[in-house]
């Protein structure tokens, strides 16, 4: 069971946020290059940027945020990526709703979606990927 009162939870969330912020540069940068320079469809570009950032975030969260010593890196990475894929679905749905229904700018919508997905990703990874057993 997820215990949000465990010692260091705020520090972990702040570290997770810092790692996520670094991932924003990967995500937005790659999304922009794919969409604007390479002409790849915007939702495909979003998925490419999002998944590249998820991979770099896994590594940084493993060694810094959660200090994981789990020897089964493949399973741990797979859990992280599966959580990121659910996050990607949430991210894409939010962007789609904000762009098509509310007529907001794609990148403004993406900023909002990233905020929501950050909370999802932290809680899911704390409970599953990096759970202390």
JOWO-V86032 format. One record per helix or strand of 2 or more residues. SS is the DSSP state (h for helix, s for strand). FROM is the first residue (numbers start at 1). TO is the last residue. Records with the same first field share a line. If there is no record, write none. Layout:
# JOWO-V86032
SS=FROM-TO + FROM-TO
This chain:
# JOWO-V86032
h=9-37 + 42-65 + 73-101 + 106-129
